[in-house]
Structure formats: C-alpha cells, structure tokens
Amino acid sequence: MTAPVSHPSTFASLRVPEFRRIFVAGLVVFSATTSQVVARGWLARELTGTNAGLGGVLLAFGVAMIVTTPVGGVVADRFPKRTVMIVAQMMLLLSTVLVGVAVSFDVVSYWMVMAMAALQAMAFAIFGPARMAFTAELVPAPLLTDGIVLTQMSSEVMKVIGPSIAGLVIAVGPWGLQAVFYGSSVLLVAGTVLTLFLPAGRPTSTRLRRSAVAEMVDGFRYVRRRSDILLLVVSLLTVVMIGFPFAALLPGVADELFGQGSGGYGILLAVTALGGLAAGLVTARSGPRHDLWRWVQWTGLGFGAGLVAFGLAPTFLLASVALLAVGAGNLAFQTTTNSLTLSLTDVDYHGRVQSLAMLGFGGYGIAALPLGILADAVGLRPTLVGMGAVVLVIMGVFSLRRRAFRDRELVLDLG
C-alpha cells in the first residue's frame, strides 16, 4: 500500500500503471460517445423541429437508465469489472453502428434515435458504476480524490474535443452525420481493445452470494442507514435531475436565441467542457486538502448561479462566459460529491452506491422532456433561470441539513 500523501500533485494517480490504463481507455471511449452528442442532438432536432424532440430522446435515455442502473451497481459488485466494462462498450458500439447505417441509407427515423439513446443508457448504467468502483480499487486511498477527478475529467476533455470536431464534420457536407457515427464506432473498438489490458477487477467481497435482488435491496438499506451518504446521494440526484437538462436546451439556445446553428451548438458544448476542465484541475490540486463537504456546498451553489446567469445572458458571448461557470460548477460538484461518497462507503457497496448516485442521470433524461416542452411554451430564458433557481434551493437545503449533522455530532462529542 502506498504511504499517505499529504500534498499530492494534480496528476499523482496517473503514476499508478493500472489506473493509467483505465484512464486512457476512458479517454478513447468518451471521445466516441461525446462526439455523438452533437450528431444525435442535431439529428433529433432535424427530425422533429422542436426543443421537445431532443427532450424525447433524453426521456428514452432516462427511463432506460433508471430501470437499468440499480442492476448495474449489483453487476459491478458481483462480476469482474473489466468484463462488465467490455460488455457495456459492445452495447455502445452496436447502437452507434446501427444509427450510422440508417443515416447512410436515409432510412433513419425519430424512433431509431430514441432506441439508440435507450441502448446507450443501458450501457452507461453498467459501465459507470463499474468504472468508478474500479477506480476506487486501483488507486490508493490518499490519491482517491485525484483519481476520481481525473476519471471524470477524461469525459470533460472529450467534451471539448469531440463536439468541436463533430460540429465541424457535420458542417462539411451531407456525409457529416454518418461520418461522426462511423468514426465513433472505430474509437469504441479501440477503447475495448485497451480495456482488455486492464486487470480483471474481480469482486473483493468474500461474503456468501445472494440473489441480485437481495443485493440490490441491501444496497438501498445501506444508504438509508447512513444519513451522511443519503444526503449526498439525494442532493446529487436532485441537482442532476433538475440542472443537467440544460444540455438538452443548448441546440435551441444556439439556434433560436442567437442564430448560430450547429457550429454554435458545438461551441457552447466546448465552452461548458472547458469550464469543467479548469474546475477539474483546481479540484484535483486542492480537493484533498480541504473540507469536501464545503466544496460540495459551494460548487453546487456555483452551478445553480451559473445557470441563472446563462438564462439571462443577452448575447452569445456572455452566454458562453456564463457556461464556463456552469461547466466548472457541474464538474466540481460531481467530482467532490463522488469522492466524498466513495470515501464514506464501505468497499463492498461501492458499485451499488455509485449506481444509486447515477440514477440522477436517468432522472435528468426524464426531466428533459417536460423542460423542453416548458421551453417551447414559455421560452428558453425563463426555463433556464427557473432551473438554476431550483438548484440553488436544493443546495440551500443541503447546507441546512449538513449544519444539523454537525450540530448533532458536536452534541454527541460533548456528551
């Protein structure tokens, strides 16, 4: 076991060879999936012509994720994590190839895009808990926060590169959309090959095997018993569900509010990711030396305030600046919450607790449709401002609950 590190460097966890492999494999996989964000979003909007169109795709994604994610947590705790990740990547590859072929032969329809979203949600529902639990297994405890930050930063890096390249490819000519899907397929194959070189990541628990349903229920009961973990999971669920659907409204913001088209959509995604990258670097450097509870509070509040500013921004430039804050708060809130949750969770429950935290992404998909309908009815700006305001309220409740925990702990200590 590595000796405790009091002041690790920003990329200290990359010194661990096994973590370095999973990090590089993640970069490749996320480069494939994030490059499809522009293609899938623009395709849904072309097929429907409404903000609710992309919301419907995210609804399919959300329902599939909510149904599958608890199972994904059990799978991550029961089976070799390398195998779980490979199966998930094969599901991602299948959905990508099928839509690419449909676009090539001009037979694509809206239901196909929804089916693709649902299949990819199922893949992420098993990929996410396995990858996060694998990170906690591969990285020594003193470097865990850094490892989690870099794990999530790998997706943020590709949110800069993937959408930017995809937006340019789509704008080049009529073969742009299918080129993005076929290119993503090649990257997913490469990511799967890299994953093969990881250790097996076998389950660490020696307890008697129970049914998957029993282990799922046990995971729920474990979180319910732990009021600190429950507060973190519920806060993450609600903030993700209410705040993260802003991504579904970005095509409308780029096109309707500012007339920037698919290129503007790619720019907004890239700016959001740049903010996340900056926040990730700061979090990786300073997170282990600060109170993570306080970081969760302030990053969540910053995310909500950024959404309000984004909704009020009168120009494309100011909207882009606001999205830097949104991206920064987004990533920092996720990484600090996940890091704190994993550090508080017993190792046998890592996969299941992470799967519960990921349920918010399913809720985000479900909330995206009514929020898209609301945006069509009352406008994009009021909807975005309202979303940010609700996030601020959620984080206010979080702050009050955490203060109550601290007061109770102080009374117990004095007693």
C-alpha positions in Angstrom: 0.0 0.0 0.0 1.3 3.4 -0.9 2.2 5.6 2.0 -0.2 8.5 2.7 0.5 11.6 0.6 -0.3 14.9 2.2 0.0 17.1 -0.8 -0.3 15.0 -4.0 0.3 16.7 -7.3 -2.7 17.2 -9.7 -1.9 14.0 -11.7 -0.4 11.9 -9.0 -2.9 9.0 -9.5 -1.5 8.6 -13.1 1.6 7.2 -11.6 -0.4 4.0 -10.8 0.0 1.9 -14.0 -3.4 0.2 -13.8 -5.2 3.5 -13.3 -3.2 5.0 -16.2 -4.6 2.2 -18.4 -8.2 2.7 -17.4 -7.8 6.5 -17.8 -6.5 6.2 -21.4 -9.2 3.7 -22.3 -11.8 6.1 -20.8 -10.5 8.9 -22.9 -11.0 6.9 -26.1 -14.5 5.7 -25.1 -15.6 9.1 -24.1 -14.2 10.6 -27.3 -16.6 8.3 -29.2 -19.7 9.0 -27.1 -19.3 12.7 -26.7 -18.7 13.2 -30.4 -22.1 11.8 -30.9 -23.8 14.4 -28.7 -23.8 17.0 -31.5 -24.8 14.5 -34.1 -27.6 12.9 -32.1 -28.9 16.2 -30.9 -28.9 17.8 -34.3 -30.4 14.7 -35.8 -33.3 14.8 -33.3 -33.9 18.4 -33.9 -33.9 17.9 -37.7 -36.4 15.1 -37.4 -38.8 16.9 -35.1 -38.0 20.7 -35.4 -38.7 21.3 -31.7 -36.9 21.6 -28.3 -39.1 18.7 -27.1 -37.6 16.5 -29.8 -34.3 16.2 -28.1 -36.1 16.0 -24.8 -37.9 12.9 -26.0 -34.6 11.3 -26.9 -33.3 12.1 -23.4 -36.6 10.7 -21.9 -35.8 7.4 -23.6 -32.3 7.6 -22.2 -33.6 8.5 -18.7 -36.2 5.7 -18.4 -33.7 3.1 -19.6 -31.1 4.3 -17.2 -33.4 4.4 -14.2 -34.6 0.8 -14.9 -31.0 -0.5 -15.5 -28.8 1.5 -13.1 -29.6 -0.4 -9.9 -28.8 -3.6 -11.7 -25.6 -2.1 -13.0 -24.5 -1.5 -9.4 -25.1 -5.1 -8.5 -23.3 -6.3 -11.6 -20.3 -4.1 -10.7 -20.1 -5.6 -7.2 -20.6 -9.3 -8.4 -18.6 -9.7 -11.6 -15.1 -8.8 -12.9 -15.2 -5.1 -13.6 -13.1 -5.5 -16.8 -15.7 -7.8 -18.3 -18.6 -5.5 -17.3 -16.9 -2.6 -19.0 -16.2 -4.6 -22.2 -19.9 -5.7 -22.4 -21.0 -2.1 -22.0 -18.7 -0.9 -24.7 -20.0 -3.5 -27.1 -23.5 -2.2 -26.4 -22.4 1.3 -27.2 -20.7 0.1 -30.4 -23.9 -1.7 -31.6 -26.1 1.3 -31.1 -23.6 3.6 -32.9 -23.2 1.4 -35.9 -26.9 0.8 -36.4 -27.8 4.5 -36.4 -24.8 5.3 -38.7 -26.0 2.7 -41.2 -29.6 4.1 -41.0 -28.4 7.6 -41.7 -26.2 6.4 -44.6 -29.2 4.7 -46.3 -31.6 7.6 -45.5 -33.9 5.4 -43.5 -33.3 7.0 -40.1 -36.4 8.0 -38.1 -37.0 9.5 -34.7 -37.8 6.2 -33.0 -34.4 4.9 -34.0 -32.7 7.8 -32.4 -34.7 7.1 -29.2 -33.9 3.4 -29.3 -30.2 4.3 -29.7 -30.5 6.6 -26.6 -32.1 3.8 -24.6 -29.5 1.2 -25.5 -26.7 3.6 -24.7 -28.3 4.4 -21.4 -28.3 0.7 -20.5 -24.7 0.5 -21.4 -23.7 3.5 -19.3 -25.8 2.2 -16.4 -23.4 -0.8 -16.1 -20.3 1.0 -17.4 -20.4 3.9 -14.9 -20.6 2.1 -11.6 -18.1 -0.5 -12.7 -15.6 2.2 -13.9 -15.9 4.3 -10.7 -15.7 1.3 -8.4 -12.7 0.1 -10.4 -11.0 3.4 -9.8 -11.5 3.1 -6.1 -9.9 -0.3 -6.3 -6.9 0.7 -8.4 -6.0 4.0 -6.7 -4.5 4.2 -3.2 -6.8 6.0 -0.7 -4.7 9.1 -0.4 -5.0 9.7 -4.1 -8.6 8.7 -4.5 -10.0 12.3 -4.9 -7.4 12.9 -7.6 -8.3 9.6 -9.3 -12.0 10.4 -9.3 -11.4 13.9 -10.6 -9.2 12.6 -13.5 -11.8 9.9 -14.2 -14.5 12.5 -14.7 -12.1 14.9 -16.4 -11.4 12.3 -19.1 -15.0 12.8 -20.2 -14.7 16.6 -19.9 -11.6 16.6 -22.1 -13.5 14.8 -24.8 -16.4 17.2 -24.4 -14.1 19.8 -25.7 -12.5 17.8 -28.5 -15.4 15.5 -29.5 -18.2 18.1 -30.0 -15.9 20.6 -31.7 -14.7 18.1 -34.3 -18.2 16.6 -34.7 -19.6 20.1 -35.3 -17.0 20.8 -38.0 -17.5 17.4 -39.7 -21.3 17.8 -39.8 -20.9 21.3 -41.3 -18.6 20.0 -44.1 -21.2 18.2 -46.2 -24.1 15.7 -46.4 -21.9 12.8 -45.2 -21.1 14.6 -41.9 -23.6 12.9 -39.7 -22.7 9.3 -40.7 -19.0 10.2 -40.6 -19.4 11.1 -36.9 -21.2 7.8 -36.1 -18.7 5.6 -38.1 -15.7 7.4 -36.5 -17.2 6.8 -33.1 -17.5 3.1 -33.9 -13.8 2.9 -34.7 -13.0 4.7 -31.4 -15.2 2.3 -29.4 -13.4 -0.7 -30.9 -10.1 0.9 -29.9 -11.3 1.6 -26.4 -12.4 -2.0 -26.0 -9.0 -3.3 -27.1 -7.4 -1.0 -24.5 -9.8 -2.3 -21.8 -8.6 -5.9 -22.4 -5.2 -5.0 -20.9 -6.7 -4.0 -17.5 -6.6 -6.3 -14.6 -9.8 -8.4 -14.1 -11.1 -6.3 -11.3 -12.6 -9.2 -9.5 -15.2 -8.7 -6.7 -13.4 -8.1 -3.4 -16.2 -9.4 -1.2 -15.9 -12.8 0.4 -19.5 -12.9 1.7 -21.9 -15.6 0.7 -23.5 -14.9 -2.7 -27.1 -13.8 -2.6 -29.6 -13.1 -5.3 -29.2 -10.0 -7.4 -32.5 -8.6 -6.0 -31.3 -9.3 -2.4 -28.1 -7.4 -3.0 -29.9 -4.5 -4.6 -32.2 -4.2 -1.6 -29.2 -4.5 0.7 -27.6 -1.5 -1.2 -30.7 0.6 -0.7 -30.8 -0.3 3.0 -27.2 0.5 3.5 -27.6 4.0 2.1 -30.8 4.5 4.1 -28.8 3.6 7.3 -26.1 6.1 6.5 -27.6 9.6 6.8 -24.4 11.3 5.5 -24.3 9.1 2.4 -28.1 9.5 1.9 -27.8 13.3 2.0 -25.0 13.2 -0.6 -26.9 10.8 -2.9 -30.2 12.7 -2.7 -28.5 16.0 -3.3 -26.6 14.6 -6.4 -29.8 13.0 -7.7 -31.9 16.2 -7.5 -29.3 18.6 -8.8 -28.5 16.4 -11.7 -32.2 15.8 -12.5 -33.2 19.5 -12.4 -30.0 21.2 -13.5 -28.3 19.0 -16.0 -31.1 19.1 -18.7 -29.7 22.5 -19.6 -27.6 20.4 -22.1 -30.9 19.4 -23.9 -31.7 23.1 -24.4 -28.4 24.1 -25.9 -29.4 23.4 -29.6 -32.3 25.7 -29.1 -30.2 28.4 -27.4 -27.6 28.3 -30.2 -30.2 28.3 -33.0 -33.3 30.2 -31.7 -31.7 32.8 -29.4 -28.5 33.5 -31.2 -28.9 32.1 -34.7 -25.5 30.2 -34.5 -26.6 26.8 -35.9 -24.8 23.5 -35.3 -21.4 25.3 -35.1 -22.7 27.5 -32.2 -24.1 24.4 -30.5 -20.6 22.8 -30.7 -19.1 26.0 -29.3 -21.5 26.0 -26.3 -20.7 22.4 -25.5 -17.0 23.0 -25.8 -17.1 26.1 -23.6 -19.0 24.1 -21.0 -16.4 21.5 -21.0 -13.6 24.0 -20.8 -15.1 25.3 -17.6 -15.2 21.8 -16.3 -11.6 21.2 -17.2 -10.5 24.3 -15.3 -12.5 23.3 -12.3 -11.2 19.7 -12.5 -7.6 20.9 -12.4 -8.3 23.1 -9.3 -10.3 20.3 -7.6 -7.6 17.7 -8.2 -4.9 20.0 -6.8 -6.7 21.3 -3.8 -9.6 18.9 -3.0 -7.7 16.5 -0.7 -6.5 19.4 1.5 -10.0 21.0 2.0 -13.3 20.1 3.6 -15.1 18.2 0.8 -18.4 18.9 2.4 -17.9 22.6 2.0 -16.7 22.0 -1.6 -19.9 20.1 -2.4 -22.0 23.0 -1.0 -20.2 25.8 -2.8 -19.8 24.1 -6.2 -23.5 23.2 -6.2 -24.4 26.8 -5.5 -22.0 28.0 -8.2 -23.6 25.6 -10.7 -27.1 27.0 -9.9 -25.9 30.6 -10.1 -24.2 29.9 -13.4 -27.5 28.5 -14.9 -29.4 31.7 -13.8 -26.7 33.9 -15.5 -26.8 31.7 -18.6 -30.5 32.1 -18.9 -30.3 35.9 -18.5 -27.3 36.4 -20.9 -28.3 38.8 -23.7 -25.5 37.9 -26.2 -23.8 34.7 -27.4 -20.5 35.9 -26.0 -22.0 36.5 -22.5 -23.8 33.2 -22.7 -20.6 31.4 -23.4 -18.9 33.1 -20.4 -21.8 32.0 -18.2 -21.4 28.5 -19.5 -17.8 28.5 -18.2 -19.2 28.8 -14.7 -21.9 26.2 -15.4 -19.3 23.8 -16.6 -17.0 24.5 -13.7 -19.7 24.0 -11.1 -21.0 21.0 -12.9 -17.8 19.0 -12.9 -16.6 20.2 -9.5 -19.9 19.3 -7.9 -19.9 15.8 -9.4 -16.3 15.1 -8.5 -16.4 16.3 -5.0 -19.7 14.6 -4.3 -18.5 11.3 -5.8 -15.2 11.5 -4.0 -16.8 12.1 -0.6 -19.4 9.4 -1.2 -16.8 6.8 -2.1 -14.6 7.7 0.8 -17.5 7.2 3.2 -18.8 4.0 1.6 -17.6 0.5 2.6 -15.8 -1.1 -0.3 -18.4 -3.9 -0.7 -21.0 -1.3 -1.5 -19.0 0.9 -4.0 -20.8 -0.3 -7.1 -24.3 -0.2 -5.7 -23.9 3.2 -4.0 -22.5 4.6 -7.3 -25.4 3.2 -9.2 -27.8 5.0 -6.9 -25.9 8.2 -7.4 -26.2 7.7 -11.2 -29.9 7.4 -11.0 -30.0 11.2 -11.2 -28.8 10.9 -14.8 -31.8 8.8 -15.6 -34.0 11.4 -13.9 -32.2 14.1 -15.9 -33.3 12.3 -19.1 -36.9 12.1 -17.9 -37.0 15.8 -16.7 -35.5 16.9 -20.1 -38.8 16.3 -21.9 -41.1 18.4 -19.7 -38.4 21.0 -19.5 -38.2 21.0 -23.3 -42.0 21.4 -23.5 -41.9 24.2 -21.0 -39.2 25.9 -23.0 -41.4 25.7 -26.1 -44.3 27.1 -24.2 -42.8 29.9 -22.1 -39.3 30.4 -23.7 -35.8 29.2 -23.2 -34.7 32.0 -20.9 -37.4 31.7 -18.2 -36.9 27.9 -18.2 -33.1 28.1 -17.7 -33.5 30.7 -14.9 -36.1 28.6 -13.2 -33.8 25.5 -13.3 -30.9 27.4 -11.8 -33.2 28.8 -9.0 -34.4 25.3 -8.1 -30.7 24.1 -7.9 -30.0 27.0 -5.6 -32.9 25.9 -3.3 -31.7 22.3 -3.3 -28.2 23.4 -2.2 -29.7 25.6 0.4 -31.5 22.6 1.9 -28.2 20.6 1.7 -26.4 23.3 3.7 -29.1 23.3 6.4 -29.1 19.5 6.7 -25.3 19.4 6.8 -25.3 22.0 9.6 -27.8 20.0 11.5 -25.5 16.9 11.2 -22.5 19.0 12.5 -24.5 20.3 15.5 -25.7 16.7 16.3 -22.1 15.4 16.1 -20.9 18.2 18.4 -23.6 17.4 21.0 -22.6 13.7 20.9 -18.9 14.6 21.3 -19.6 16.9 24.3 -21.9 14.3 25.8 
